[in-house]
Amino acid sequence: MTAPDPTGATTPRAVQAGPREVLTLAVPAFLALVAEPLFLMVDAAVVGRLGVVPLAGLGTASSVLLTAAGIFVFLAYGTTSVVARQFGAGSTRGAIEVGTGGVWLAGGLGLVSAAVVGLGARPLAGVFGSSPEALDQAVIYLRVSALGLPAMLLVLAATGILRGLQDTRTPLVVSAAGFGANAVLSVSLVHGADLGIAGAAWGTVLAQWGMAIALLAVVGRAGIEVGASLRPHVGRVVDAALDGAPLLVRTLALRAILLLTVSVAAAFGDVPLAAYQVTTTIWSLLVFALDALAIAGQALTGASLGSGDARGARAATSFMVRWGVWGGVALGLLLAALHRVLPALFTDDPQVRSAIAAGLLVVALAQPLSGYVFVVDGVLIGAGDGRWLAGSMVLVLLAYLPVIQLARVLGEGHGPEVEVVTLWLAFTAFMAIRGLFMAWRVRGDAWAVTGARRT
């Protein structure tokens, strides 16, 4: 089924999705993804010199900020999909115009988020049960960092536009420059200007606004070159909100699954919780590598379907799934080889080390499955199949509830190693359930809607 192109585009583009095209998109995307968490790592390194209390406050504040920004990741994913369709249909002007709806939406949501986090800094940080001294530091950091939330969301939306235009290099360059600026500013303001934890927050805020301005300038220049209208348009903003709503539901359901797993880890005790947090950190790093393929899948799938090439989209999906699975195999083998080496980087406690090592073996075995799930997820996002993704993730969440409760019953009281292994087996079951849903969906034709817009 083919939807008409409302922009009057002429000849659809011939979209290639071979190894070169995938790597051209995936490698810069991976490096940009890795650059993002480095902002908080820089702040942690700089603030850590101030003492334990400021560092603890930063940890609490970071959790709030990551949650506030994470729920709006649809600004990047949803924008990539709609922009890539228009681009594949041959209309760069139409691509940029639909993308600007996401940018204006990001600006509005950013202002609201900044107000909520800035004004509610103390109750939000207080949820984590920090000491009064650490809470005070977290509040200082949050109130300043809230000023950077609009910039964070604008970066997401602008990055989505550029990915949809098959450009992942520009976000990489901007991320690298932002990381460098953040490092210099944080050191200068924290220690040079003696601003304490507030200096680290100001350094990050300034770097984030610099990134947002740079990316918006690139998008704006591209829009002017093709005669695109960059002014706010109510219809486009509403469309961006409607397109993003299902992905927001998907993200919230996924967050609920992650929080459920953490809550069971906490119920097991301090040692299993510490081990689970470390293994989750390592798992998250592996996610960046596999998610880079998912980003390539978003961009290439959207462009292929926009050009009317459903067969090409399917061929690209098969190709990228193979890469995802084999990439997972390679990462799994590497992690298995290092599963007793990595724990020593995080702790000296022998119990925690042993539990981490046991958990990492399960994580390693699950990497091929993760590769499949992340790539297909990216393909379906690129196809604009957000409603199905939202509904399926809610069903997966419901299916996971008895799984995680069973894990709690089976693991509790059997020692940290067994408890951590049980947690990761439960999480792997979640990935398997999610993978079954996706395999069923991608085998059918309902997701592969062609045309400049998905109807």
C-alpha positions as CSV (number, residue, x, y, z in Angstrom):
1,M,0.0,0.0,0.0
2,T,1.4,3.4,-1.0
3,A,0.6,6.8,0.6
4,P,0.8,9.9,-1.6
5,D,3.6,12.4,-1.1
6,P,2.0,15.7,0.1
7,T,5.1,17.7,-0.8
8,G,4.9,17.1,-4.5
9,A,8.2,15.2,-4.5
10,T,9.5,14.0,-7.9
11,T,11.7,10.9,-8.3
12,P,12.1,8.6,-5.3
13,R,15.7,7.9,-4.3
14,A,17.3,4.6,-4.9
15,V,18.3,3.5,-1.4
16,Q,21.2,1.1,-1.0
17,A,21.6,-0.9,2.2
18,G,24.8,-2.9,1.8
19,P,27.7,-3.2,4.2
20,R,29.2,0.2,3.2
21,E,25.9,2.1,3.8
22,V,25.2,0.4,7.1
23,L,28.7,1.0,8.4
24,T,28.6,4.6,7.2
25,L,25.6,5.2,9.4
26,A,26.3,2.8,12.3
27,V,29.9,3.7,13.2
28,P,29.4,7.4,13.7
29,A,26.1,6.7,15.5
30,F,27.9,4.3,17.9
31,L,30.6,6.9,18.6
32,A,28.0,9.6,19.2
33,L,26.0,7.3,21.5
34,V,29.2,6.6,23.5
35,A,29.9,10.4,23.7
36,E,26.6,11.1,25.4
37,P,27.2,9.3,28.8
38,L,30.7,10.7,28.8
39,F,29.2,14.1,29.9
40,L,28.1,12.6,33.2
41,M,31.4,10.7,33.5
42,V,33.4,13.9,33.1
43,D,31.2,15.6,35.8
44,A,31.7,12.5,38.1
45,A,35.5,12.7,37.7
46,V,35.6,16.4,38.3
47,V,33.0,16.4,41.2
48,G,34.7,13.4,42.7
49,R,37.6,15.6,43.7
50,L,35.3,17.6,45.9
51,G,34.5,14.7,48.1
52,V,32.1,11.8,48.7
53,V,29.0,14.0,49.5
54,P,29.1,16.0,46.3
55,L,29.7,12.8,44.3
56,A,26.7,11.1,46.0
57,G,24.6,14.2,45.2
58,L,25.7,14.0,41.5
59,G,24.7,10.4,41.4
60,T,21.2,11.2,42.6
61,A,20.8,14.2,40.3
62,S,22.1,12.2,37.3
63,S,19.3,9.6,37.8
64,V,16.7,12.3,37.7
65,L,18.1,13.9,34.6
66,L,18.6,10.7,32.7
67,T,15.0,9.7,33.4
68,A,13.7,13.2,32.4
69,A,15.6,13.1,29.1
70,G,15.2,9.3,28.5
71,I,11.4,9.4,28.3
72,F,11.7,11.8,25.4
73,V,14.0,9.7,23.2
74,F,11.1,9.4,20.8
75,L,12.0,12.9,19.6
76,A,15.0,11.4,17.9
77,Y,13.5,8.0,16.9
78,G,10.2,9.3,15.7
79,T,11.7,12.2,13.8
80,T,14.2,9.9,12.1
81,S,11.3,7.8,10.8
82,V,9.2,10.6,9.3
83,V,12.2,12.4,7.9
84,A,13.7,9.3,6.3
85,R,10.4,8.6,4.5
86,Q,10.3,12.0,3.0
87,F,13.9,11.8,2.1
88,G,13.5,8.4,0.4
89,A,10.5,9.8,-1.5
90,G,12.8,12.4,-3.0
91,S,11.7,15.4,-1.1
92,T,14.5,16.9,1.1
93,R,12.4,20.0,1.6
94,G,9.5,17.9,2.8
95,A,11.8,15.9,5.1
96,I,13.2,19.0,6.8
97,E,9.7,20.6,7.1
98,V,8.2,17.5,8.9
99,G,11.3,17.3,11.0
100,T,10.9,20.9,12.2
101,G,7.6,19.9,13.8
102,G,9.7,17.7,16.1
103,V,12.1,20.5,16.8
104,W,9.3,22.9,17.9
105,L,7.8,20.1,20.0
106,A,11.2,19.4,21.6
107,G,11.4,23.1,22.5
108,G,8.0,23.1,24.2
109,L,8.6,19.9,26.1
110,G,12.0,21.1,27.1
111,L,10.7,24.2,28.7
112,V,8.0,22.2,30.6
113,S,10.6,19.7,31.7
114,A,13.0,22.4,32.8
115,A,10.3,24.0,35.0
116,V,9.3,20.7,36.5
117,V,12.9,19.6,37.3
118,G,14.0,23.1,38.4
119,L,11.1,23.8,40.7
120,G,10.7,20.2,41.9
121,A,14.4,19.5,42.4
122,R,14.2,18.7,46.1
123,P,11.2,16.3,46.0
124,L,12.4,14.6,42.9
125,A,15.9,14.0,44.3
126,G,14.4,13.1,47.7
127,V,12.8,10.0,46.2
128,F,16.2,8.2,46.2
129,G,16.6,8.5,50.0
130,S,20.0,10.3,50.0
131,S,21.5,11.8,53.1
132,P,20.5,15.4,53.8
133,E,23.9,16.6,52.8
134,A,23.9,14.7,49.5
135,L,20.4,15.8,48.8
136,D,21.5,19.4,49.1
137,Q,24.2,18.9,46.6
138,A,21.8,17.1,44.2
139,V,19.3,20.0,44.4
140,I,22.1,22.5,43.5
141,Y,23.1,20.4,40.5
142,L,19.5,19.8,39.4
143,R,18.4,23.4,39.6
144,V,21.2,24.5,37.3
145,S,21.1,21.5,35.0
146,A,17.3,22.0,34.4
147,L,18.3,25.0,32.3
148,G,20.0,22.5,29.9
149,L,17.0,20.2,29.4
150,P,15.5,22.2,26.5
151,A,18.9,21.9,24.8
152,M,19.0,18.2,25.4
153,L,15.7,17.7,23.8
154,L,16.5,20.0,20.9
155,V,19.6,17.9,20.3
156,L,17.5,14.8,20.2
157,A,15.1,16.2,17.6
158,A,17.9,17.8,15.4
159,T,19.8,14.5,15.5
160,G,16.7,12.7,14.4
161,I,16.4,15.0,11.4
162,L,20.0,14.5,10.4
163,R,19.8,10.7,10.8
164,G,16.7,10.7,8.6
165,L,18.7,12.6,6.0
166,Q,21.3,9.7,6.3
167,D,23.8,11.9,8.1
168,T,25.2,10.5,11.3
169,R,28.6,12.1,11.0
170,T,27.5,15.6,11.9
171,P,25.9,14.5,15.3
172,L,29.2,12.7,16.0
173,V,31.3,15.8,15.3
174,V,29.0,17.9,17.5
175,S,29.0,15.4,20.3
176,A,32.8,15.2,20.3
177,A,33.1,19.0,20.4
178,G,30.5,19.1,23.1
179,F,32.3,16.5,25.2
180,G,35.6,18.4,24.9
181,A,33.9,21.7,25.8
182,N,32.2,20.2,28.8
183,A,35.4,18.8,30.1
184,V,37.2,22.2,29.9
185,L,34.3,24.1,31.3
186,S,33.7,21.8,34.2
187,V,37.3,21.8,35.4
188,S,37.5,25.6,35.0
189,L,34.2,26.3,36.8
190,V,34.5,23.7,39.5
191,H,38.1,24.2,40.5
192,G,39.2,27.4,38.7
193,A,36.2,29.5,39.6
194,D,35.5,27.5,42.8
195,L,31.8,27.0,42.1
196,G,31.7,23.5,43.4
197,I,29.1,21.1,42.0
198,A,27.2,24.0,40.5
199,G,30.2,24.6,38.3
200,A,30.0,21.1,36.8
201,A,26.3,21.7,36.1
202,W,27.0,25.0,34.4
203,G,29.7,23.4,32.3
204,T,27.3,20.8,31.1
205,V,24.5,23.3,30.4
206,L,26.7,25.5,28.3
207,A,28.0,22.6,26.3
208,Q,24.5,21.3,25.7
209,W,23.3,24.6,24.4
210,G,26.4,24.8,22.2
211,M,25.5,21.4,20.7
212,A,21.9,22.4,20.2
213,I,22.7,25.6,18.5
214,A,25.3,23.9,16.2
215,L,22.9,21.1,15.2
216,L,20.0,23.5,14.6
217,A,22.3,25.7,12.5
218,V,23.2,22.8,10.3
219,V,19.5,21.8,9.9
220,G,18.5,25.4,9.3
221,R,21.1,25.9,6.6
222,A,20.0,22.7,4.9
223,G,16.4,23.9,5.1
224,I,17.2,27.3,3.6
225,E,19.1,25.7,0.7
226,V,16.0,23.7,-0.4
227,G,13.4,26.4,0.4
228,A,11.9,24.6,3.4
229,S,9.7,26.6,5.9
230,L,11.3,26.5,9.3
231,R,8.6,28.5,11.1
232,P,6.4,26.8,13.7
233,H,3.4,25.1,12.2
234,V,0.6,23.9,14.5
235,G,-0.2,20.9,12.2
236,R,3.4,19.7,12.1
237,V,3.8,20.0,15.8
238,V,0.6,18.1,16.4
239,D,1.7,15.4,13.9
240,A,5.1,15.1,15.7
241,A,3.3,14.7,19.0
242,L,0.9,12.1,17.6
243,D,3.8,10.2,15.9
244,G,5.8,10.2,19.1
245,A,3.1,9.3,21.6
246,P,3.3,5.5,20.8
247,L,7.0,5.5,21.2
248,L,6.6,7.3,24.5
249,V,4.3,4.5,25.7
250,R,6.9,1.9,24.5
251,T,9.7,3.7,26.4
252,L,7.7,4.0,29.6
253,A,6.8,0.3,29.5
254,L,10.5,-0.6,28.9
255,R,11.5,1.7,31.9
256,A,8.9,-0.1,34.0
257,I,10.5,-3.4,33.2
258,L,14.0,-2.1,34.1
259,L,12.7,-0.7,37.4
260,L,11.0,-3.9,38.3
261,T,14.2,-5.8,37.8
262,V,16.1,-3.3,39.9
263,S,13.5,-3.5,42.7
264,V,13.9,-7.3,42.9
265,A,17.7,-6.8,43.0
266,A,17.3,-4.4,45.9
267,A,15.1,-6.9,47.7
268,F,17.8,-9.5,47.5
269,G,20.2,-7.3,49.4
270,D,23.2,-5.0,49.0
271,V,25.6,-7.5,47.4
272,P,23.3,-8.7,44.7
273,L,22.1,-5.1,44.0
274,A,25.7,-3.9,43.7
275,A,26.6,-6.8,41.4
276,Y,23.4,-6.2,39.3
277,Q,24.2,-2.5,38.9
278,V,27.7,-3.3,37.7
279,T,26.5,-5.9,35.2
280,T,23.8,-3.5,34.0
281,T,26.5,-0.9,33.4
282,I,28.5,-3.3,31.2
283,W,25.3,-4.5,29.5
284,S,24.5,-0.8,28.7
285,L,27.8,-0.4,27.0
286,L,27.1,-3.4,24.8
287,V,23.7,-1.9,24.0
288,F,25.4,1.2,22.5
289,A,27.2,-1.1,19.9
290,L,24.1,-3.0,19.0
291,D,21.9,0.2,19.1
292,A,24.1,1.8,16.4
293,L,22.9,-0.9,14.0
294,A,19.3,-0.2,15.1
295,I,19.9,3.5,14.2
296,A,21.1,2.5,10.8
297,G,18.0,0.3,10.5
298,Q,15.8,3.3,11.4
299,A,17.3,5.5,8.7
300,L,17.6,2.9,5.9
301,T,14.2,1.4,6.5
302,G,12.4,4.7,6.5
303,A,14.2,5.8,3.3
304,S,13.5,2.5,1.6
305,L,9.8,2.6,2.4
306,G,9.6,6.2,1.5
307,S,11.0,5.5,-1.9
308,G,8.3,2.8,-2.4
309,D,10.8,-0.1,-2.1
310,A,9.2,-2.6,0.3
311,R,11.3,-5.4,-1.1
312,G,14.5,-3.4,-0.5
313,A,13.4,-2.7,3.1
314,R,12.9,-6.4,3.7
315,A,16.3,-7.3,2.1
316,A,17.9,-4.6,4.3
317,T,16.2,-6.0,7.4
318,S,17.5,-9.5,6.7
319,F,21.0,-8.2,6.1
320,M,21.0,-6.0,9.3
321,V,19.5,-8.8,11.4
322,R,22.4,-11.1,10.4
323,W,24.8,-8.3,11.4
324,G,23.0,-7.8,14.7
325,V,23.1,-11.5,15.6
326,W,26.7,-12.1,14.6
327,G,27.7,-8.8,16.3
328,G,26.0,-10.2,19.4
329,V,27.9,-13.4,19.1
330,A,31.2,-11.5,18.9
331,L,30.3,-9.3,21.9
332,G,29.2,-12.3,23.8
333,L,32.4,-14.2,23.2
334,L,34.4,-11.2,24.2
335,L,32.4,-10.7,27.4
336,A,32.7,-14.4,28.3
337,A,36.4,-14.2,27.9
338,L,36.6,-11.2,30.2
339,H,33.9,-12.1,32.7
340,R,36.4,-12.7,35.5
341,V,38.6,-9.8,34.6
342,L,36.0,-7.0,34.4
343,P,34.7,-7.3,38.0
344,A,38.1,-6.3,39.4
345,L,37.7,-2.9,37.7
346,F,34.6,-2.1,39.8
347,T,35.1,-3.6,43.3
348,D,37.5,-5.3,45.7
349,D,34.8,-7.2,47.5
350,P,35.1,-10.9,46.7
351,Q,31.4,-11.7,47.0
352,V,30.4,-8.9,44.7
353,R,33.1,-9.8,42.2
354,S,31.9,-13.4,42.1
355,A,28.3,-12.4,41.6
356,I,29.3,-10.0,38.8
357,A,31.2,-12.7,37.0
358,A,28.3,-15.1,37.2
359,G,25.9,-12.5,36.0
360,L,28.2,-11.6,33.1
361,L,28.1,-15.1,31.7
362,V,24.3,-14.9,31.3
363,V,24.6,-11.5,29.7
364,A,27.2,-12.9,27.3
365,L,25.0,-15.8,26.3
366,A,22.1,-13.4,25.6
367,Q,24.0,-11.0,23.3
368,P,22.9,-12.7,20.0
369,L,19.3,-12.4,21.1
370,S,19.9,-8.8,22.0
371,G,21.4,-8.1,18.6
372,Y,18.3,-9.5,16.9
373,V,15.9,-7.6,19.2
374,F,17.6,-4.2,18.9
375,V,17.9,-4.4,15.1
376,V,14.3,-5.4,14.5
377,D,13.2,-2.7,17.0
378,G,15.1,-0.1,14.9
379,V,13.6,-1.4,11.7
380,L,10.1,-1.2,13.0
381,I,10.7,2.3,14.4
382,G,12.1,3.3,11.0
383,A,8.9,2.0,9.4
384,G,6.9,4.2,11.7
385,D,5.2,1.1,13.3
386,G,5.0,2.9,16.7
387,R,1.5,1.8,17.6
388,W,2.3,-1.8,17.3
389,L,5.6,-1.3,19.2
390,A,3.7,0.4,22.0
391,G,1.0,-2.3,22.3
392,S,3.5,-5.1,22.1
393,M,5.7,-3.6,24.8
394,V,2.8,-3.3,27.1
395,L,1.9,-6.9,26.6
396,V,5.6,-7.9,27.1
397,L,5.5,-5.9,30.4
398,L,2.4,-7.9,31.5
399,A,4.1,-11.1,30.6
400,Y,7.2,-10.1,32.5
401,L,5.4,-9.6,35.8
402,P,5.1,-13.3,36.7
403,V,8.6,-14.0,35.3
404,I,10.3,-11.5,37.6
405,Q,8.2,-12.6,40.6
406,L,9.2,-16.2,39.9
407,A,12.8,-15.1,39.7
408,R,12.5,-13.5,43.1
409,V,11.0,-16.6,44.7
410,L,13.6,-19.0,43.1
411,G,16.6,-16.8,43.8
412,E,16.0,-15.4,47.2
413,G,18.1,-16.9,50.0
414,H,20.4,-18.9,47.7
415,G,23.4,-16.5,47.8
416,P,24.4,-13.5,45.7
417,E,25.7,-15.5,42.7
418,V,22.4,-17.5,42.3
419,E,20.3,-14.3,42.9
420,V,22.2,-12.3,40.2
421,V,22.1,-15.2,37.7
422,T,18.3,-15.5,38.4
423,L,17.8,-11.8,37.7
424,W,19.6,-12.0,34.4
425,L,17.8,-15.2,33.4
426,A,14.6,-13.3,34.0
427,F,15.7,-10.3,32.0
428,T,16.8,-12.7,29.2
429,A,13.3,-14.2,29.2
430,F,12.0,-10.7,28.8
431,M,14.2,-10.2,25.7
432,A,13.1,-13.6,24.4
433,I,9.4,-12.7,24.8
434,R,10.1,-9.4,23.1
435,G,12.0,-11.1,20.3
436,L,9.1,-13.5,19.6
437,F,6.7,-10.6,19.3
438,M,9.0,-8.9,16.8
439,A,9.7,-12.1,14.8
440,W,5.9,-12.5,14.3
441,R,5.5,-8.8,13.3
442,V,8.4,-8.6,10.9
443,R,7.3,-11.8,9.1
444,G,4.1,-10.2,8.0
445,D,3.5,-7.2,5.7
446,A,1.6,-4.8,7.9
447,W,4.7,-2.9,9.0
448,A,6.1,-2.4,5.5
449,V,3.9,0.6,4.4
450,T,5.4,2.5,1.6
451,G,5.2,6.2,0.7
452,A,6.3,9.6,2.0
453,R,3.9,9.3,4.9
454,R,2.6,6.2,6.8
455,T,-1.1,6.1,6.7
